[in-house]
Amino acid sequence: MSISDRVIAIIAEQAVLEPSDVTPDSTLEDLGIDSLGLVESIFAIEEEFDITVPFNANEPTASDFDISNVAAIIAGIEKLVSEKV
């Protein structure tokens, strides 16, 4: 399973949706994910990929990690995973 598929599966689980309902253009708001759901998604992603996502839930806009849509989140995770190796 690709990084993209794994991230989409995690986000879909948080949104209580099927992965097929989550598109790269979807925003977390579109998917009904609130700030708590976002934090839970980030934790799940960190655990899944054994990475640390540079995201502060208290100051989401102060982070370099782009959460504007699913594609941006996937790109950020792919970058973090590639830097980990």
Buried (B, 14 or more C-beta within 10 A) or exposed (E): EEBBEBBBBBBBBBBEBEBEEBEEEBEBEBBEBEEEBBBBBBEBBBEBBEBEBEBEEEEEEEBEBEBEBBBBBBBBBBEBBEEEE
